[in-house]
Amino acid sequence: MQDDTPTKNHYIPWIVVALMDFVTVIGFDDIIYNFQNQGLVAVTSWVLMTFLYVIPYSLIVAHLGSTFSRDAGGITSWVRETNGDLIGYFAAWFYWITGLPYVVDVANSVVVSFGWMANGDGDIQSHMNNAWFGLLTAVVFVFFIWFQSRFKNKSLEIMSVIGGGAMFIMTVLFVFMTIAGLSAGNPIKTQPFNFGAFLPKHFNLQFLATFALFIFAMNGSELAAPYTADMKHPSRDFPKALKLIAVMTMFMTLLGTFSLGVYFNAHHLPNDLKMNGSYYAFQAIGRQFGLGNILLYLFAGVQCIYMLAQLAVILDASTRVFLGDMAKKYMPTQLTKVNEDGLPINGYWMTTILCGIIMVVAGFLPQINDIFNWLLNLNGIVSPFSTCFLFWAFMMVRLHSDRYPTPSYTYLKNDKVGFAVGTWMFAITLFFAIMAFQPVDAKPGTNLYTWSLILNIVVTIGMIMLGVLMPWIAKRQRQKGLAFGRPTWYLATALLLVGGVAIFSYGIYQEIVPASFGIWRIVITILVDIAVAWWSLKVTANGRHQVIAE
C-alpha cells in the first residue's frame, strides 16, 4: 500500500481541516438569507438541496481530493489534470475572482458585527454613511493582509477552530432554546404554522432566482483541498472532513430554518433581515428567556470571530487555489511570486485592490442595506458559475477513469452513474447561476432593480474580461520585459475616466444612481487603480522594477 504521509513536523488534523472548511461553507447568516427569500418554504428547499446537492457535492469533492491527494491547487489541479493548462488557468482565475464579492460581503459583516457590539442595534445607516462603511471594510482588508503575512497557517487553524466551533455551538443553542420555548408554551410567530406553510405557492422566475443563494450557501467545501498537503494521511482523512461538514450543514440548515419560523413571522419579514436577522434572532430568544441582550452580544462576538476566520481562510485558500498549481505562463510574473514565508503576498494585495473596486461600485446603491443585499446576491451569480468547473472535472474523471489514480475513497463505483450525477450537478448549478441575474431584493421597474441588474451584468462581464486579459499581459511581459509602455497607460486612463464619468452621469440623470454619490469618487477610484496597476505590472520577471519606456 502506498504511503501518502508527507515528511514534515506539523500536521493539521482532519477535524481541524473540517472546521476550517466549515466556516467557508455554512453559517447562521446563510440560513437567514434564504429564510428571507422563501420563508418557511426554505425548509423544504433545504431538504431537497441537502439530498440532491449538498451530499453529492461533498462526496464529489472527497472523490476528487482522494484522486489527486498530492496536488496542491485543489480545483485548479483537478481541472488541469483533466482538461489541460489553459482550462486549468481559467478555472483558477474564475474560482478566485468570483470569490471576491464574498470577501467584500464577509468584511462588511465584520463591520456590521462591530456596529452591533458598539451600538446595540442594527441601524448602522444612522451611525455612518456609505463612504465610511466602505472605508471601514477596507481597513478590515488591510489588517488581514498584514495578519496573514505575520501568522500564516497557525492563525487559520486557531481562528477557524474557535470561530467554526463557536458558531456551531450557538446554532445548537438557538435550536434547543427554541424547542425549550415551544415546550413551555411560547407562541409561534409564523401563522399558520402547518404543513402547507412549508410548500411553495408559485414557481415563477423570481422564485427560481432565489435558489442560487442555496448553492452559494452550500458550496465551498473544495477550499479545504489545498490543505491536504498539511494532513498526515490526506487520502484517508480528507473524505472524513467532508462527511463531517455535510452532517453539520444538514443540522444547521434544517433545524435552524425551522427555529427562525418560530421567532419571525415568515409572511412579514424585516427589510434588513439579511444584514441583521441573526442578531434579531438571538435578541428575541434572549429576551424570551429573561436574559435581556446577553445572547445578542454573545452572538455578535462569535459572529465577529467567525467572519474574521472566514476572511482569513478565503483570502489564503482561494489565493492558494489560484496560484498553487497552475501554468505560470498565463499569469503576470509578480502574481506568481511568494514572500519568504511562502505566502502569495502580491495575490493578497491584488485581492484587496479588486475588492476595493467592488466596494466603490456597490457604493452607488442608495442604502447600506441595499449594498449588503446586492453583494450577497452577486455571490449567487458568480459563485455557482465557478463551481461548474468542479463538476466538469468530476465528469471528466468518471468519463476517463482509466487515466487517473485509483482514489482511496470512491463516490459511486459505477463510472456511468458517476458521470450522470456529475452532469446533473453541472446542469443545475449553471441553470440557477443564470437565473440569479434577476435581482431578488427589489421590485421590477424600480430604480434599485434596474441598477442592481446593470451591476450584476457589468461586474460579471468585467470579471471574465480581466481573466482573458491576464494571459495576454503575461505574454507581453515575456516578450518585452514589461506589460505596457507609458502611452498605453495614458490612453487607458483617459478612456476609463471618460467612459466611467459618462456612464454614471447618465445613471444620475436617470435617477438610477443617487446624486449624492459624486462623480469625484469615480475619478479618484479610476486614477488610484490605474496607478497601482501601472506600478505592479511594470515589474520584470526577476522581480526588479524598471523605468517605463517613454
LUMFI-416547 format. One line per 10 residues: number of its first residue (from 0); their letters; for each residue x, z negated, y negated of C-alpha. Coordinates in Angstrom, 1 decimal, m for minus. Each point is the difference from the previous one (the first is absolute). Layout:
<pts>
NUM = a = X/Z/Y | ...
</pts>
This chain:
<pts>
0 = mqddtptknh = 0.0/0.0/0.0 | 1.3/0.9/m3.4 | 0.8/m2.9/m2.3 | m1.4/0.5/m3.5 | 1.6/m3.1/m1.4 | 2.1/0.7/m3.1 | 3.2/m1.8/m0.6 | m0.5/m2.2/m3.0 | m0.2/m3.6/m1.0 | m3.5/m0.3/m1.5
10 = yipwivvalm = m3.2/1.3/1.5 | m3.5/0.0/m1.4 | m2.5/m1.5/2.6 | m2.9/2.3/0.8 | m2.5/m2.5/m1.3 | 1.8/0.0/m3.4 | m0.1/3.8/0.0 | m3.7/m0.2/0.7 | m0.5/m2.3/m3.0 | 2.2/2.2/m2.2
20 = dfvtvigfdd = m2.2/2.9/1.0 | m3.2/m1.9/m0.2 | 0.4/m0.6/m3.7 | 0.0/3.8/m0.5 | m2.9/0.8/2.4 | m2.9/m2.3/m0.9 | m0.8/m2.8/m2.5 | m3.1/m1.8/m1.2 | m0.2/2.4/m2.9 | m0.4/2.9/2.4
30 = iiynfqnqgl = m3.1/m1.6/1.3 | m1.3/m0.5/m3.6 | 0.6/3.7/m0.9 | m2.1/1.4/2.8 | m2.6/m2.7/m0.4 | m0.6/1.1/m3.6 | m0.3/3.7/1.1 | m2.3/m0.6/3.0 | m1.3/m3.6/m0.1 | m0.9/m1.4/3.4
40 = vavtswvlmt = 0.1/3.6/1.4 | 3.8/m0.5/m0.1 | m0.3/m2.3/3.1 | m1.3/2.9/2.0 | 2.6/2.3/m1.5 | 2.8/m2.5/0.9 | m1.3/m0.2/3.6 | 0.0/3.8/0.3 | 3.3/0.5/m1.7 | 1.6/m2.8/2.0
50 = flyvipysli = m0.7/1.7/3.3 | 0.2/3.6/m1.1 | 2.9/m0.4/m2.4 | 1.9/m3.3/m0.2 | 0.7/m0.5/3.7 | 1.0/3.7/0.6 | 2.1/0.0/m3.2 | 2.0/m3.1/1.0 | 0.6/1.1/3.5 | 1.0/3.5/m1.2
60 = vahlgstfsr = 2.6/m1.7/m2.2 | 1.1/m2.1/2.9 | 0.4/3.1/2.2 | 2.1/1.8/m2.6 | 2.0/m3.1/m0.8 | 0.9/m0.4/3.7 | 0.8/3.7/0.4 | 2.4/0.1/m3.0 | 1.0/m3.7/0.1 | 3.6/0.8/m1.1
70 = daggitswvr = m0.9/2.0/m3.1 | 0.1/m1.8/m3.4 | m2.4/2.0/m2.1 | m3.4/m0.8/1.6 | m2.4/2.8/m0.7 | 2.7/2.1/m1.5 | 2.0/m0.1/3.2 | m3.1/0.7/2.1 | m1.0/3.1/m2.0 | 3.6/1.3/m0.1
80 = etngdligyf = 0.4/m0.4/3.8 | m3.3/1.9/0.6 | m0.1/2.6/m2.8 | 3.5/0.4/m1.5 | 1.9/m1.0/m3.1 | m2.1/1.7/m2.7 | m3.4/m1.4/1.2 | 1.8/m3.3/0.5 | 1.0/0.0/m3.6 | m3.5/0.8/m1.2
90 = aawfywitgl = m1.4/m2.8/2.2 | 2.5/m2.4/m1.4 | m0.7/1.1/m3.6 | m3.8/m0.1/0.2 | 0.0/m3.2/2.0 | 2.3/m1.6/m2.7 | m1.6/1.3/m3.2 | m3.6/m0.5/1.2 | 0.8/m3.7/0.4 | 0.8/m0.3/m3.7
100 = pyvvdvansv = m3.6/m0.4/m1.2 | m0.3/m2.9/2.4 | 3.2/m1.5/m1.3 | m1.5/0.1/m3.5 | m3.2/m1.4/1.3 | 1.8/m2.9/1.7 | 2.0/m0.7/m3.1 | m3.3/0.0/m2.0 | m1.4/m2.5/2.5 | 3.0/m2.3/m0.6
110 = vvsfgwmang = m0.8/0.0/m3.7 | m3.7/m0.7/0.7 | 1.0/m2.9/2.3 | 2.1/m1.5/m2.8 | m3.0/0.5/m2.4 | m2.2/m2.1/2.3 | 2.6/m2.7/0.4 | 0.6/m0.2/m3.8 | m3.6/0.4/m1.2 | m2.2/m1.0/2.9
120 = dgdiqshmnn = m2.1/3.2/m0.4 | 0.1/3.7/0.7 | m0.7/1.2/m3.5 | 3.5/1.4/m0.5 | m1.3/2.6/m2.5 | m0.7/m2.8/m2.6 | 3.6/m1.3/0.3 | 1.9/3.2/m0.2 | m0.5/3.7/m0.7 | 0.9/3.0/2.3
130 = awfglltavv = 3.5/0.3/m1.5 | 0.9/m3.6/0.8 | m1.4/0.3/3.4 | 2.2/3.0/0.7 | 3.0/m1.8/m1.5 | m0.4/m3.1/2.1 | m0.3/2.3/3.1 | 3.2/1.7/m1.0 | 1.7/m3.4/m0.2 | m1.0/m0.8/3.5
140 = fvffiwfqsr = 1.6/3.3/1.2 | 3.3/m0.7/m1.7 | 0.1/m3.5/1.3 | m0.4/1.2/3.5 | 2.6/2.7/m0.3 | 2.4/m2.8/m0.9 | m1.4/m2.3/2.6 | 0.4/2.5/2.8 | 3.5/0.9/m1.0 | 1.1/m3.7/0.1
150 = fknksleims = m1.7/m1.3/3.1 | m0.5/3.0/2.3 | m1.9/m0.4/3.2 | 0.0/m3.7/0.1 | m2.4/m0.1/m2.9 | m2.3/2.4/1.8 | m0.1/m2.3/3.1 | m0.6/m3.2/m1.9 | m2.6/1.3/m2.4 | m1.9/2.0/2.7
160 = vigggamfim = m0.2/m3.0/2.3 | m1.2/m2.3/m2.8 | m2.3/2.6/m1.6 | m1.4/1.7/3.2 | m0.5/m3.3/1.8 | m1.6/m1.8/m3.0 | m2.3/2.9/m0.7 | m1.2/0.1/3.6 | m0.5/m3.8/0.0 | m2.0/0.3/m3.3
170 = tvlfvfmtia = m2.2/2.6/1.6 | m0.6/m2.1/3.1 | m0.8/m3.0/m2.3 | m2.5/2.1/m1.9 | m1.7/1.2/3.2 | m0.2/m3.5/1.5 | m1.2/m1.6/m3.2 | m2.7/2.7/m0.2 | m1.1/m0.9/3.6 | 0.0/m3.7/m1.0
180 = glsagnpikt = m2.1/0.8/m3.1 | m2.5/1.9/2.0 | m0.2/m2.7/2.6 | m0.8/m2.5/m2.8 | m2.9/2.2/m1.1 | 1.6/1.6/m3.1 | m1.9/3.1/m1.2 | 1.2/3.6/0.5 | 0.3/2.0/m3.2 | m0.7/3.4/1.6
190 = qpfnfgaflp = m3.7/0.4/0.8 | m1.3/1.3/2.3 | 2.9/m1.0/2.3 | m1.2/1.8/3.1 | 1.1/2.8/2.3 | m1.2/2.6/m2.4 | 2.3/m1.3/m2.8 | 3.0/1.1/2.1 | m1.2/3.6/0.4 | 0.7/2.8/m2.5
200 = khfnlqflat = m3.0/1.3/m2.0 | 1.4/3.4/m0.8 | 2.9/2.4/0.9 | 0.7/1.8/m3.2 | 3.4/1.1/m1.4 | 0.6/m3.2/m1.9 | m0.6/m2.1/3.1 | 2.5/2.2/1.9 | 2.5/m0.4/m2.8 | 0.1/m3.7/0.5
210 = falfifamng = 1.5/0.3/3.5 | 3.4/1.0/m1.4 | 0.5/m3.6/m1.1 | m0.6/m1.2/3.5 | 2.8/2.3/1.2 | 2.2/m1.1/m2.9 | m0.7/m3.7/0.9 | 0.9/0.5/3.6 | 3.0/2.2/m0.1 | 3.6/m1.0/m0.7
220 = selaapytad = 1.0/m1.5/3.4 | 2.7/2.7/0.3 | 1.8/m1.7/m2.8 | 1.4/m2.4/2.6 | 1.8/2.9/1.8 | 3.2/m0.1/m2.2 | 0.5/m3.6/1.1 | 0.2/0.8/3.7 | 3.8/0.3/m0.5 | m0.1/m3.7/m1.0
230 = mkhpsrdfpk = m1.9/m1.1/3.1 | 1.7/m1.2/3.2 | m2.1/2.0/2.4 | m1.7/2.6/m2.2 | m1.6/2.2/2.7 | m1.6/m3.1/1.6 | m0.7/m2.2/m3.0 | m1.3/2.6/m2.5 | m3.2/0.7/1.9 | m0.6/m3.8/0.2
240 = alkliavmtm = 0.1/m0.1/m3.8 | m2.4/2.9/m0.4 | m2.5/m1.6/2.4 | 0.1/m3.3/m1.9 | m0.7/1.8/m3.2 | m3.0/1.8/1.5 | m1.5/m3.4/1.2 | 0.6/m1.6/m3.4 | m1.5/3.0/m1.8 | m3.2/m0.1/2.2
250 = fmtllgtfsl = m0.5/m3.7/m0.7 | 0.5/0.3/m3.8 | m2.2/3.0/m0.5 | m3.0/m0.8/2.1 | m0.4/m3.7/m0.6 | 1.2/0.2/m3.6 | m2.5/2.6/m1.0 | m2.8/m1.9/1.8 | 1.0/m3.1/m2.0 | m0.1/1.9/m3.3
260 = gvyfnahhlp = m3.6/0.9/0.6 | m0.8/m3.8/0.0 | 1.5/m0.7/m3.4 | m0.8/3.3/m1.8 | m3.2/1.9/m0.4 | 1.1/3.3/1.6 | m2.7/1.8/m2.0 | 1.1/m1.2/m3.4 | 3.8/m0.4/m0.1 | 2.1/m0.7/m3.1
270 = ndlkmngsyy = 1.6/3.1/m1.5 | 3.5/m1.6/0.2 | m0.3/m1.0/3.6 | 2.9/2.1/1.1 | 2.3/m1.6/m2.5 | m1.3/m3.6/0.1 | m2.3/m0.2/3.1 | 2.5/m2.0/2.1 | 0.3/m2.7/m2.7 | m3.8/m0.1/m0.4
280 = afqaigrqfg = m0.4/m0.5/3.7 | 2.3/m3.0/0.2 | m1.3/m1.4/m3.2 | m3.6/0.1/1.5 | 0.9/m1.5/3.3 | 2.1/m2.8/m1.7 | m2.9/m1.0/m2.2 | m2.4/0.1/2.8 | 2.0/m2.6/1.9 | 0.6/m2.1/m3.1
290 = lgnillylfa = 3.7/0.9/m0.5 | m0.4/1.6/m3.4 | 2.6/2.6/m0.6 | 2.6/m1.3/2.4 | m0.4/2.8/2.5 | 0.0/2.5/m2.8 | 3.4/m1.1/m1.3 | 1.3/m0.3/3.5 | m1.1/3.6/0.8 | 1.5/1.2/m3.3
300 = gvqciymlaq = 3.4/m1.4/1.0 | m0.3/1.5/3.5 | m1.1/3.3/m1.4 | 3.0/0.1/m2.4 | 2.5/m0.7/2.8 | m1.8/2.5/2.3 | 0.0/2.8/m2.6 | 3.6/m0.7/m0.9 | 0.9/0.2/3.8 | m2.0/3.3/0.1
310 = lavildastr = 1.9/1.3/m2.9 | 3.4/m1.0/1.5 | m0.8/1.6/3.4 | m1.5/3.2/m1.5 | 2.9/0.5/m2.4 | 2.5/m0.5/2.8 | m1.7/1.5/3.0 | m1.5/3.1/m1.6 | 3.4/0.8/m1.6 | 1.7/m0.4/3.3
320 = vflgdmakky = m2.5/2.3/1.6 | 0.7/2.5/m2.8 | 3.8/m0.2/0.1 | 0.8/m1.6/3.3 | 0.0/3.1/2.3 | m0.5/3.4/m1.7 | 2.0/3.1/m0.7 | 2.0/m0.9/m3.1 | 0.2/3.6/m1.1 | m3.6/m0.2/m1.3
330 = mptqltkvne = 0.6/m2.9/m2.4 | 2.0/m0.4/m3.2 | 3.3/m1.8/0.9 | m0.6/m3.1/m1.9 | m3.3/m0.8/1.7 | 1.8/m0.1/3.4 | 2.6/m2.4/m1.1 | 0.0/m3.7/0.8 | 1.7/m3.0/m1.7 | 2.6/m2.3/1.6
340 = dglpingywm = m2.8/m1.9/1.8 | m1.4/3.1/1.6 | m3.1/0.1/m2.2 | m1.2/3.4/m1.5 | 0.0/m1.4/m3.5 | m0.5/3.3/m1.7 | m3.0/0.6/2.1 | m1.4/m3.4/m1.3 | 0.6/1.1/m3.6 | m1.7/3.3/0.6
350 = ttilcgiimv = m2.9/m1.8/1.4 | m0.2/m2.1/m3.1 | 0.1/3.0/m2.3 | m2.7/1.9/1.8 | m2.2/m3.1/0.2 | 0.5/m0.4/m3.8 | m1.4/3.5/m0.4 | m3.0/m0.8/2.2 | m0.6/m3.2/m2.1 | 0.0/2.0/m3.2
360 = vagflpqind = m2.4/2.6/1.3 | m2.3/m2.8/1.3 | 0.1/m1.5/m3.5 | m2.2/2.9/m1.2 | m3.0/m1.7/1.6 | m2.2/m2.2/m2.1 | 0.4/m3.5/1.7 | 2.4/m1.8/2.1 | m2.6/m0.2/2.8 | m0.3/3.8/m0.2
370 = ifnwllnlng = 3.8/0.3/0.4 | 0.0/m2.3/3.0 | m2.9/1.9/1.7 | 1.5/3.5/m0.7 | 3.4/m1.0/1.4 | m1.7/m1.4/3.0 | m2.0/3.1/0.6 | 3.0/2.2/m0.6 | 1.6/m1.7/3.0 | m3.1/1.0/2.1
380 = ivspfstcfl = 1.0/3.7/m0.8 | 3.8/0.1/0.3 | 0.6/m2.6/2.7 | m2.2/1.7/2.7 | 1.6/3.3/m0.8 | 3.5/m1.4/0.8 | m1.3/m1.6/3.1 | m0.9/3.4/1.4 | 3.7/0.6/0.6 | 0.0/m3.0/2.4
390 = fwafmmvrlh = m2.8/1.4/2.1 | 1.6/3.5/m0.1 | 3.2/m1.4/1.4 | m1.9/m1.8/2.8 | m1.8/3.3/0.8 | 3.3/1.8/0.4 | 1.4/m2.8/2.2 | m2.9/0.3/2.4 | 0.0/3.8/m0.1 | 3.7/0.1/0.9
400 = sdryptpsyt = 0.5/m3.3/1.7 | 2.8/1.5/2.2 | 2.2/0.4/m3.0 | 0.1/m3.7/m1.0 | 1.2/m3.3/1.5 | m2.5/m1.8/2.2 | m1.3/m3.0/m2.0 | 0.0/m3.5/1.3 | m3.6/m0.2/m1.3 | m2.3/3.0/0.6
410 = ylkndkvgfa = m3.4/0.3/m1.7 | m2.2/2.0/2.3 | 1.8/1.2/3.1 | m1.6/3.5/0.0 | 1.6/2.3/m2.6 | m3.1/2.1/m0.5 | m2.1/m3.1/m0.8 | 2.7/m1.3/m2.3 | 0.2/3.3/m1.8 | m3.8/0.0/m0.4
420 = vgtwmfaitl = 0.0/m3.5/m1.5 | 2.8/1.0/m2.3 | m2.0/3.0/m1.2 | m3.0/m2.2/m0.6 | 2.0/m2.4/m2.1 | 1.6/2.8/m2.0 | m3.3/1.7/m0.7 | m2.0/m3.1/m1.0 | 2.9/m1.1/m2.3 | 0.2/3.3/m1.7
430 = ffaimafqpv = m3.8/0.2/m0.4 | m0.3/m3.4/m1.7 | 3.0/0.7/m2.2 | m1.7/3.1/m1.4 | m3.3/m1.9/m0.5 | 1.8/m2.7/m2.0 | 0.7/2.3/m2.9 | m3.6/m0.9/m1.1 | 0.1/m3.2/m2.2 | m2.0/m2.8/1.6
440 = dakpgtnlyt = 0.0/m2.5/m2.8 | m1.5/2.2/m2.7 | m3.3/1.9/m0.4 | 0.2/3.8/0.1 | m0.4/1.5/m3.5 | 1.7/m2.9/m1.8 | 3.3/0.2/m1.8 | 1.5/m2.5/2.3 | m1.0/2.1/3.0 | 1.4/3.2/m1.6
450 = wslilnivvt = 3.3/m1.5/m1.0 | 0.4/m1.8/3.4 | m0.6/3.3/1.8 | 2.5/1.8/m2.3 | 2.7/m2.6/0.6 | m0.6/0.1/3.8 | 0.7/3.7/0.1 | 2.8/0.1/m2.5 | 2.0/m3.0/1.4 | m0.3/1.3/3.5
460 = igmimlgvlm = 1.1/3.5/m0.9 | 2.9/m1.5/m2.0 | 1.2/m2.0/3.0 | 0.0/3.2/2.1 | 1.8/2.0/m2.7 | 2.7/m2.6/m0.4 | 0.6/0.0/3.7 | 0.4/3.8/0.0 | 2.5/m0.2/m2.9 | 2.4/m2.4/1.7
470 = pwiakrqrqk = 1.6/2.4/2.5 | 0.4/2.5/m2.9 | 1.7/m2.6/m2.1 | 2.3/m1.0/2.9 | 0.9/3.7/0.6 | 1.0/0.4/m3.7 | 2.2/m3.2/0.2 | 1.8/1.4/3.0 | 0.6/3.4/m1.7 | 0.8/m1.1/m3.5
480 = glafgrptwy = 0.9/m3.6/0.1 | m2.9/m1.0/m2.2 | m3.7/0.7/0.1 | m0.7/1.4/m3.4 | 1.8/0.8/m3.3 | m1.0/m1.3/m3.4 | m2.1/3.0/m1.1 | m2.2/m0.5/3.1 | m0.7/m3.6/m0.8 | m0.9/0.9/m3.6
490 = latalllvgg = m2.4/2.6/1.2 | m1.6/m2.3/2.6 | m0.3/m2.8/m2.6 | m1.7/2.3/m2.5 | m2.5/1.4/2.6 | m0.9/m3.4/1.3 | m0.5/m1.4/m3.5 | m2.2/2.9/m1.2 | m1.9/0.1/3.2 | m0.5/m3.8/0.3
500 = vaifsygiyq = m1.1/m0.4/m3.6 | m2.4/3.1/0.2 | m1.7/m1.2/3.2 | m0.5/m3.6/m1.1 | m1.1/1.0/m3.5 | m2.7/2.1/1.6 | m0.9/m3.0/2.2 | m0.4/m2.2/m3.1 | m2.0/2.7/m1.8 | m2.4/0.2/3.0
510 = eivpasfgiw = m0.1/m3.8/0.1 | 1.4/0.0/3.5 | 3.1/m1.9/m1.1 | m0.5/m3.0/m2.4 | 1.2/0.8/m3.5 | 1.7/m3.4/m0.2 | 2.5/1.1/2.6 | 2.2/1.8/m2.5 | 1.9/3.3/0.4 | 3.3/m1.8/m0.8
520 = rivitilvdi = m0.1/m1.6/3.4 | 0.0/3.4/1.7 | 3.0/1.1/m2.2 | 2.1/m3.1/0.7 | m0.8/0.1/3.7 | 1.0/3.6/0.4 | 3.2/m0.4/m2.1 | 1.1/m3.1/2.0 | m0.7/1.6/3.4 | 1.9/3.2/m1.0
530 = avawwslkvt = 2.9/m2.1/m1.2 | 0.2/m2.0/3.2 | m0.3/3.1/2.2 | 2.7/1.8/m2.1 | 2.3/m2.9/0.4 | m0.5/m0.4/3.7 | 0.0/3.7/1.2 | 3.2/0.8/m1.8 | 1.9/m2.2/2.5 | 2.3/2.1/2.2
540 = angrhqviae = 0.3/m0.2/3.7 | 2.8/m2.6/0.0 | m1.9/m2.3/m2.3 | 1.9/0.6/m3.3 | m1.8/0.9/m3.2 | 1.1/3.2/m1.7 | m0.8/1.4/m3.4 | m2.9/2.4/0.0 | 1.1/3.5/m0.8 | m1.1/1.4/m3.3
</pts>
